[in-house]
């Protein structure tokens, strides 16, 4: 899986997330037990989610990437790191919405975070 994995990592470094995802998923299909590919997918989805959060995309976008990352988390440290990032994104969205006095949106975000 090295060539495909390298192409995916290159795309990820360039922040071409959709391209990286396609490459990693193709390699995973060919090598479904590869821990290296699964780790790459975890890193991709975590990085992508954080970028979407930083770019202040609609909350559903980063949360959907975090959910995908959880599927590839392989240990407690990865899960803890992901949870921390996930909470930071939700916190930032809640603070932004609160400043704009969009309290209904804050409540919806908190409800989603608690599910």
PASEBA-1860 file (N, C-alpha, C; in nm, 3 decimals):
! residues 115
1> XXXXXXXX> 0.080/-0.122/0.000/0.000/0.000/0.000/0.084/0.129/0.000 ~ 0.216/0.115/-0.007/0.303/0.231/0.011/0.282/0.342/-0.089 ~ 0.272/0.311/-0.219/0.258/0.416/-0.320/0.127/0.492/-0.301 ~ 0.019/0.420/-0.285/-0.111/0.484/-0.265/-0.116/0.562/-0.136 ~ -0.055/0.507/-0.034/-0.051/0.576/0.095/0.030/0.705/0.085 ~ 0.141/0.699/0.014/0.224/0.819/-0.006/0.149/0.926/-0.084 ~ 0.075/0.886/-0.186/-0.004/0.984/-0.262/-0.111/1.049/-0.174 ~ -0.174/0.969/-0.091/-0.275/1.022/0.001/-0.214/1.119/0.101
9> XXXXXXXX> -0.098/1.084/0.154/-0.032/1.172/0.251/0.012/1.303/0.185 ~ 0.055/1.295/0.062/0.093/1.416/-0.011/-0.030/1.507/-0.030 ~ -0.140/1.448/-0.071/-0.264/1.525/-0.088/-0.307/1.586/0.045 ~ -0.294/1.510/0.152/-0.331/1.560/0.283/-0.242/1.678/0.324 ~ -0.114/1.667/0.299/-0.022/1.776/0.332/-0.057/1.904/0.255 ~ -0.112/1.886/0.138/-0.153/2.000/0.056/-0.294/2.048/0.090 ~ -0.353/1.988/0.192/-0.489/2.020/0.236/-0.593/1.987/0.129 ~ -0.560/1.890/0.045/-0.654/1.840/-0.056/-0.722/1.717/0.003
17> XXXXXXXX> -0.810/1.746/0.098/-0.866/1.640/0.181/-0.949/1.538/0.104 ~ -1.034/1.582/0.014/-1.118/1.489/-0.060/-1.032/1.394/-0.144 ~ -0.926/1.447/-0.202/-0.835/1.364/-0.281/-0.763/1.263/-0.192 ~ -0.718/1.308/-0.076/-0.651/1.219/0.018/-0.746/1.108/0.064 ~ -0.869/1.147/0.095/-0.968/1.049/0.138/-0.990/0.942/0.032 ~ -1.007/0.985/-0.092/-1.030/0.889/-0.201/-0.911/0.793/-0.213 ~ -0.791/0.846/-0.203/-0.671/0.764/-0.215/-0.661/0.663/-0.100 ~ -0.681/0.712/0.023/-0.672/0.623/0.139/-0.779/0.515/0.135
25> XXXXXXXX> -0.902/0.552/0.097/-1.009/0.453/0.093/-0.984/0.348/-0.016 ~ -0.924/0.391/-0.126/-0.887/0.296/-0.232/-0.785/0.195/-0.180 ~ -0.684/0.246/-0.109/-0.581/0.158/-0.053/-0.641/0.067/0.054 ~ -0.732/0.123/0.136/-0.795/0.042/0.241/-0.876/-0.071/0.180 ~ -0.941/-0.045/0.069/-1.020/-0.149/0.002/-0.929/-0.264/-0.044 ~ -0.810/-0.228/-0.090/-0.713/-0.328/-0.135/-0.643/-0.398/-0.018 ~ -0.629/-0.326/0.095/-0.558/-0.378/0.212/-0.641/-0.348/0.337 ~ -0.755/-0.417/0.355/-0.848/-0.383/0.462/-0.794/-0.399/0.604
33> XXXXXXXX> -0.687/-0.473/0.623/-0.633/-0.494/0.757/-0.511/-0.406/0.786 ~ -0.479/-0.317/0.695/-0.361/-0.233/0.711/-0.382/-0.129/0.822 ~ -0.307/-0.143/0.929/-0.316/-0.045/1.037/-0.259/0.090/0.992 ~ -0.163/0.086/0.903/-0.104/0.210/0.854/-0.206/0.295/0.778 ~ -0.289/0.230/0.699/-0.393/0.302/0.624/-0.501/0.352/0.719 ~ -0.537/0.271/0.815/-0.639/0.311/0.912/-0.590/0.431/0.994 ~ -0.463/0.432/1.031/-0.405/0.546/1.103/-0.405/0.671/1.016 ~ -0.376/0.653/0.888/-0.376/0.767/0.795/-0.517/0.825/0.783
41> XXXXXXXX> -0.618/0.739/0.779/-0.756/0.787/0.772/-0.795/0.860/0.901 ~ -0.753/0.806/1.014/-0.779/0.875/1.140/-0.719/1.016/1.137 ~ -0.591/1.026/1.099/-0.523/1.156/1.093/-0.592/1.250/0.994 ~ -0.630/1.196/0.880/-0.696/1.276/0.778/-0.825/1.337/0.831 ~ -0.912/1.254/0.886/-1.042/1.303/0.931/-1.028/1.400/1.048 ~ -0.933/1.374/1.137/-0.912/1.466/1.248/-0.862/1.601/1.197 ~ -0.764/1.599/1.109/-0.710/1.723/1.054/-0.817/1.798/0.974 ~ -0.891/1.725/0.894/-0.996/1.784/0.811/-1.104/1.849/0.899
49> XXXXXXXX> -1.145/1.779/1.003/-1.247/1.833/1.094/-1.197/1.961/1.159 ~ -1.073/1.959/1.205/-1.017/2.078/1.269/-1.010/2.195/1.172 ~ -0.972/2.168/1.048/-0.964/2.273/0.946/-1.103/2.332/0.920 ~ -1.203/2.245/0.909/-1.340/2.293/0.888/-1.386/2.379/1.005 ~ -1.347/2.339/1.127/-1.381/2.418/1.245/-1.313/2.553/1.244 ~ -1.185/2.554/1.209/-1.109/2.680/1.202/-1.167/2.773/1.096 ~ -1.212/2.713/0.987/-1.269/2.792/0.878/-1.414/2.832/0.904 ~ -1.464/2.791/1.021/-1.601/2.824/1.064/-1.707/2.777/0.965
57> XXXXXXXX> -1.687/2.658/0.913/-1.789/2.596/0.827/-1.907/2.556/0.916 ~ -2.024/2.530/0.857/-2.137/2.486/0.939/-2.097/2.367/1.027 ~ -2.144/2.369/1.149/-2.102/2.273/1.250/-2.113/2.128/1.205 ~ -2.213/2.097/1.123/-2.232/1.959/1.079/-2.110/1.908/1.002 ~ -2.042/1.996/0.931/-1.927/1.952/0.851/-1.811/1.900/0.937 ~ -1.761/1.978/1.033/-1.653/1.921/1.113/-1.699/1.802/1.198 ~ -1.821/1.808/1.249/-1.867/1.697/1.333/-1.876/1.567/1.253 ~ -1.915/1.575/1.127/-1.922/1.452/1.045/-1.782/1.394/1.022
65> XXXXXXXX> -1.682/1.479/1.011/-1.544/1.430/0.993/-1.492/1.369/1.124 ~ -1.528/1.432/1.237/-1.488/1.374/1.366/-1.549/1.235/1.382 ~ -1.676/1.220/1.342/-1.742/1.090/1.353/-1.670/0.986/1.267 ~ -1.625/1.026/1.149/-1.549/0.933/1.065/-1.415/0.899/1.130 ~ -1.351/0.998/1.191/-1.222/0.973/1.256/-1.237/0.870/1.368 ~ -1.348/0.880/1.443/-1.369/0.786/1.552/-1.371/0.641/1.503 ~ -1.417/0.620/1.383/-1.422/0.484/1.329/-1.283/0.425/1.311 ~ -1.181/0.511/1.302/-1.045/0.464/1.279/-0.953/0.483/1.399
73> XXXXXXXX> -1.007/0.535/1.510/-0.925/0.551/1.631/-0.888/0.412/1.681 ~ -0.761/0.394/1.711/-0.717/0.260/1.749/-0.671/0.249/1.894 ~ -0.670/0.362/1.967/-0.629/0.354/2.106/-0.687/0.471/2.185 ~ -0.667/0.462/2.316/-0.723/0.561/2.406/-0.668/0.701/2.379 ~ -0.541/0.713/2.351/-0.480/0.845/2.327/-0.540/0.912/2.204 ~ -0.563/0.835/2.099/-0.626/0.892/1.980/-0.768/0.938/2.012 ~ -0.841/0.856/2.085/-0.978/0.892/2.121/-0.980/1.017/2.209 ~ -0.887/1.025/2.302/-0.879/1.142/2.391/-0.846/1.269/2.313
81> XXXXXXXX> -0.751/1.258/2.220/-0.712/1.372/2.136/-0.830/1.417/2.051 ~ -0.900/1.321/1.995/-1.015/1.350/1.911/-1.126/1.416/1.991 ~ -1.152/1.365/2.109/-1.256/1.423/2.195/-1.221/1.568/2.231 ~ -1.096/1.593/2.260/-1.051/1.728/2.294/-1.073/1.824/2.177 ~ -1.034/1.781/2.057/-1.053/1.864/1.937/-1.201/1.886/1.908 ~ -1.279/1.780/1.924/-1.423/1.785/1.898/-1.489/1.887/1.991 ~ -1.453/1.881/2.120/-1.508/1.975/2.216/-1.464/2.118/2.188 ~ -1.341/2.136/2.143/-1.291/2.270/2.111/-1.371/2.332/1.996
89> XXXXXXXX> -1.402/2.252/1.896/-1.481/2.302/1.783/-1.622/2.339/1.830 ~ -1.683/2.254/1.908/-1.818/2.283/1.958/-1.815/2.407/2.047 ~ -1.715/2.417/2.132/-1.703/2.534/2.219/-1.691/2.663/2.138 ~ -1.608/2.661/2.035/-1.590/2.780/1.951/-1.719/2.819/1.881 ~ -1.790/2.720/1.828/-1.919/2.749/1.763/-2.018/2.807/1.863 ~ -2.023/2.748/1.981/-2.117/2.797/2.083/-2.083/2.940/2.123 ~ -1.956/2.969/2.141/-1.916/3.106/2.177/-1.951/3.205/2.066 ~ -1.926/3.167/1.941/-1.959/3.256/1.829/-2.110/3.282/1.822
97> XXXXXXXX> -2.188/3.177/1.838/-2.333/3.191/1.831/-2.385/3.272/1.950 ~ -2.325/3.251/2.066/-2.365/3.325/2.185/-2.338/3.475/2.168 ~ -2.223/3.509/2.112/-2.188/3.650/2.088/-2.290/3.716/1.994 ~ -2.340/3.636/1.901/-2.438/3.688/1.805/-2.581/3.677/1.857 ~ -2.592/3.633/1.980/-2.722/3.617/2.047/-2.813/3.517/1.975 ~ -2.753/3.414/1.917/-2.828/3.305/1.854/-2.838/3.190/1.954 ~ -2.913/3.214/2.058/-2.919/3.118/2.168/-2.980/2.984/2.129 ~ -3.075/2.985/2.036/-3.135/2.859/1.991/-3.029/2.771/1.926
105> XXXXXXXX> -2.938/2.833/1.850/-2.830/2.756/1.787/-2.736/2.698/1.892 ~ -2.710/2.774/1.997/-2.624/2.724/2.104/-2.687/2.602/2.169 ~ -2.815/2.608/2.195/-2.885/2.495/2.256/-2.879/2.373/2.166 ~ -2.902/2.392/2.035/-2.895/2.279/1.941/-2.755/2.217/1.939 ~ -2.653/2.302/1.943/-2.515/2.250/1.943/-2.487/2.169/2.068 ~ -2.531/2.220/2.181/-2.508/2.147/2.306/-2.585/2.016/2.308 ~ -2.707/2.016/2.255/-2.784/1.892/2.249/-2.712/1.790/2.162 ~ -2.658/1.835/2.050/-2.586/1.743/1.961/-2.461/1.690/2.028
113> XXX> -2.392/1.777/2.100/-2.267/1.736/2.166/-2.294/1.629/2.273 ~ -2.412/1.634/2.333/-2.443/1.539/2.439/-2.496/1.405/2.389 ~ -2.522/1.394/2.260/-2.575/1.267/2.204/-2.469/1.163/2.199
END
